[in-house]
Amino acid sequence: MLADGRFPAGGHAHSGGLEAAVVAGRVSDPGTLEAFLRGRVATSGAMAAAFAAAACAAFDGPPEAETESEPGTGTETGGQGRISALDTELEARTPAPALRATSRKLGRQLLRTARAIRPHPGLDALASALPGGPHQPVALGAAARALGLGPHAAAAAALHDAATGPATAAVRLLGLDPFAVHAVLARLAPDLDRLATAATARANAPAAELPAYGAPSLDISAELHATWEVRLFAS
């Protein structure tokens, strides 16, 4: 359900950088779409998966863990302290202000939806601790755990979103054959499985040691896209 495009978390309004890539001429057909998606899932997608898995693993931590943590030192433990440390580290790994704002907006909407579907005191605590919204991967991991899922499922959902969001946008922006686009997604499946497994293996690593993969092209394109007066997608 979390990975379903119909899940009311606002993702349908975002292209994951695809709209800017189309306008720049970098994506124009199924072949260039596949190259774009492979780059995206291997960088920002893999990083999101790692943080979603870590947030999921931390979500049931003991309440006493909320009090002490040293950002950036890897000394945080479970519970809300661990979740907050993950959110801080992901903020540092998101250099583009436009992407930071988008991630928090999507995280806030996802958290709101999850709290309506499966009320949970941990989700309420997360909403109170981060009233501006947690980053989307952090919210995804917490929501996954509240729904009874584990870190691997959270990582897989993050990667699914990283691939299918732009793929769906490509159909709308370029009028690509949906069958050809889904064939691209099918070819990506082994990579998504591999990346989800790798993310799960790091789920209990110190927040500061989680991946910091960069995608400068996506960062720059996001800032340019945010200045457009006419656009189909919010990002």
C-alpha positions as CSV (number, residue, x, y, z in Angstrom):
1,M,0.0,0.0,0.0
2,L,2.8,2.4,0.8
3,A,4.3,1.9,-2.6
4,D,1.0,2.3,-4.5
5,G,0.8,5.5,-6.5
6,R,-2.8,5.9,-5.3
7,F,-1.6,6.2,-1.7
8,P,-2.7,9.8,-0.7
9,A,0.8,11.1,0.2
10,G,1.1,13.7,-2.5
11,G,3.7,11.8,-4.6
12,H,1.6,12.0,-7.8
13,A,2.2,15.7,-8.1
14,H,6.0,15.2,-8.3
15,S,8.2,13.9,-11.2
16,G,11.4,13.2,-9.2
17,G,13.4,15.5,-11.5
18,L,12.0,14.0,-14.7
19,E,10.2,17.1,-15.9
20,A,13.4,19.2,-15.8
21,A,15.4,16.4,-17.5
22,V,12.8,16.2,-20.3
23,V,12.9,20.0,-20.9
24,A,16.7,19.9,-20.9
25,G,16.6,17.2,-23.6
26,R,18.2,14.5,-21.4
27,V,15.2,12.2,-21.5
28,S,13.2,11.7,-24.7
29,D,12.5,8.0,-25.1
30,P,12.4,4.7,-23.2
31,G,16.2,4.3,-23.6
32,T,17.1,7.7,-22.1
33,L,14.4,7.2,-19.4
34,E,16.0,3.9,-18.4
35,A,19.4,5.7,-18.1
36,F,17.8,8.4,-16.0
37,L,16.1,5.9,-13.7
38,R,19.2,3.8,-13.2
39,G,21.1,6.9,-12.2
40,R,18.4,8.1,-9.8
41,V,17.9,4.8,-8.0
42,A,21.6,4.3,-7.6
43,T,22.1,7.7,-5.9
44,S,19.1,9.5,-4.3
45,G,17.0,6.3,-4.4
46,A,19.6,4.2,-2.7
47,M,20.2,6.9,0.0
48,A,16.4,7.2,0.6
49,A,16.2,3.4,0.9
50,A,19.0,3.3,3.5
51,F,17.3,6.0,5.6
52,A,13.9,4.4,5.3
53,A,15.3,1.1,6.5
54,A,17.1,2.7,9.4
55,A,14.0,4.7,10.4
56,C,11.9,1.6,10.3
57,A,14.4,-0.3,12.5
58,A,14.6,2.5,15.0
59,F,10.9,3.2,15.3
60,D,10.3,0.8,18.1
61,G,13.3,1.9,20.2
62,P,12.9,2.6,23.9
63,P,11.5,6.0,24.9
64,E,14.5,6.7,27.2
65,A,16.7,6.9,24.0
66,E,15.1,10.2,23.2
67,T,17.2,12.2,25.6
68,E,20.8,11.8,24.7
69,S,22.5,11.9,21.3
70,E,25.4,13.7,19.7
71,P,24.6,14.6,16.1
72,G,27.2,13.4,13.7
73,T,29.0,11.2,16.2
74,G,27.0,8.0,15.7
75,T,26.3,7.7,19.4
76,E,22.5,7.9,19.0
77,T,20.5,4.9,20.0
78,G,16.9,3.8,19.4
79,G,13.6,5.6,19.7
80,Q,12.9,9.3,18.9
81,G,16.5,10.3,19.4
82,R,17.6,7.9,16.6
83,I,14.8,9.1,14.3
84,S,15.8,12.7,14.9
85,A,19.4,11.9,14.2
86,L,18.4,10.2,11.0
87,D,16.4,13.3,9.9
88,T,19.3,15.6,10.7
89,E,21.8,13.5,8.7
90,L,19.4,13.3,5.7
91,E,19.0,17.1,5.8
92,A,22.8,17.4,5.5
93,R,22.8,15.0,2.6
94,T,20.2,17.1,0.7
95,P,22.1,20.2,-0.5
96,A,19.4,21.6,-2.8
97,P,16.9,23.8,-0.8
98,A,14.1,22.9,-3.3
99,L,14.6,19.2,-2.7
100,R,14.7,19.7,1.1
101,A,11.4,21.5,1.0
102,T,9.9,18.8,-1.3
103,S,11.1,16.0,0.9
104,R,9.7,17.5,4.1
105,K,6.4,18.4,2.4
106,L,6.0,14.8,1.2
107,G,7.1,13.5,4.6
108,R,4.5,15.6,6.4
109,Q,1.7,14.4,4.0
110,L,2.8,10.8,4.3
111,L,2.9,11.0,8.1
112,R,-0.6,12.6,8.2
113,T,-1.9,9.8,6.0
114,A,-0.2,7.0,8.0
115,R,-1.6,8.5,11.3
116,A,-5.1,8.4,9.8
117,I,-4.8,4.8,8.6
118,R,-3.0,3.3,11.6
119,P,-3.0,5.6,14.7
120,H,0.2,5.0,16.6
121,P,1.8,6.9,19.5
122,G,5.2,6.8,17.8
123,L,3.8,8.5,14.7
124,D,2.2,11.2,16.9
125,A,5.5,11.7,18.7
126,L,7.3,12.1,15.3
127,A,4.8,14.6,14.2
128,S,5.3,16.6,17.4
129,A,9.0,16.4,17.3
130,L,9.2,17.6,13.6
131,P,6.2,19.9,13.1
132,G,7.6,21.0,9.7
133,G,7.5,17.4,8.6
134,P,10.2,14.7,8.7
135,H,12.1,14.0,5.5
136,Q,10.1,11.6,3.3
137,P,12.3,8.6,3.7
138,V,12.2,9.0,7.5
139,A,8.4,9.2,7.5
140,L,8.3,6.3,5.1
141,G,10.3,4.1,7.5
142,A,8.3,5.1,10.5
143,A,5.0,4.5,8.7
144,A,6.2,1.1,7.4
145,R,6.9,0.0,10.9
146,A,3.6,1.3,12.3
147,L,1.9,-0.8,9.6
148,G,3.8,-3.9,10.7
149,L,6.5,-3.9,8.0
150,G,10.2,-4.4,8.4
151,P,13.3,-2.5,7.2
152,H,13.6,-4.4,3.9
153,A,10.0,-3.6,3.0
154,A,10.6,0.1,3.8
155,A,13.8,0.2,1.7
156,A,12.0,-1.6,-1.2
157,A,9.1,0.9,-1.0
158,A,11.5,3.8,-1.1
159,L,13.2,2.4,-4.2
160,H,9.9,1.6,-5.9
161,D,8.9,5.2,-5.4
162,A,12.2,6.5,-6.7
163,A,11.7,4.6,-10.0
164,T,7.9,4.6,-10.6
165,G,7.3,8.2,-9.8
166,P,9.5,9.5,-12.7
167,A,8.4,6.6,-14.9
168,T,4.7,7.6,-14.5
169,A,5.6,11.2,-15.1
170,A,7.4,10.2,-18.4
171,V,4.1,8.8,-19.8
172,R,2.4,12.1,-19.0
173,L,5.2,14.4,-20.2
174,L,6.4,12.5,-23.3
175,G,3.4,10.4,-24.2
176,L,5.5,7.3,-24.0
177,D,4.0,3.9,-24.5
178,P,3.0,2.7,-21.0
179,F,4.0,-0.9,-21.9
180,A,7.5,0.3,-22.9
181,V,7.8,2.2,-19.7
182,H,6.8,-0.8,-17.6
183,A,9.3,-2.9,-19.5
184,V,11.9,-0.4,-18.3
185,L,10.8,-0.8,-14.8
186,A,10.9,-4.6,-15.1
187,R,14.5,-4.4,-16.2
188,L,15.3,-2.3,-13.1
189,A,13.8,-4.9,-10.7
190,P,17.0,-6.8,-10.0
191,D,18.8,-3.6,-9.2
192,L,16.0,-2.5,-6.9
193,D,16.2,-5.8,-5.1
194,R,19.9,-5.6,-4.7
195,L,19.8,-2.0,-3.4
196,A,17.0,-2.8,-1.0
197,T,19.1,-5.7,0.5
198,A,22.1,-3.4,0.8
199,A,20.1,-0.7,2.5
200,T,18.6,-3.3,5.0
201,A,22.1,-4.4,5.9
202,R,22.9,-0.9,7.1
203,A,19.6,-0.4,9.0
204,N,21.3,-0.4,12.4
205,A,24.4,1.5,11.4
206,P,25.1,4.9,13.1
207,A,23.2,7.7,11.3
208,A,26.4,9.5,10.3
209,E,27.7,6.3,8.6
210,L,24.7,5.9,6.3
211,P,25.2,6.5,2.5
212,A,25.7,10.0,1.3
213,Y,25.3,9.4,-2.5
214,G,25.2,12.6,-4.5
215,A,23.3,13.5,-7.7
216,P,24.4,17.0,-8.6
217,S,22.4,17.1,-11.8
218,L,19.2,16.4,-9.9
219,D,20.1,19.1,-7.3
220,I,20.8,21.7,-10.0
221,S,17.7,20.8,-12.0
222,A,15.5,20.9,-8.9
223,E,16.6,24.5,-8.2
224,L,16.0,25.6,-11.8
225,H,12.7,23.8,-11.9
226,A,11.5,25.6,-8.8
227,T,11.9,29.0,-10.7
228,W,9.6,28.0,-13.6
229,E,6.3,29.9,-13.8
230,V,4.7,27.1,-15.9
231,R,5.2,23.5,-15.1
232,L,3.2,20.3,-14.9
233,F,4.7,18.9,-11.7
234,A,5.6,20.5,-8.4
235,S,9.1,19.1,-8.6
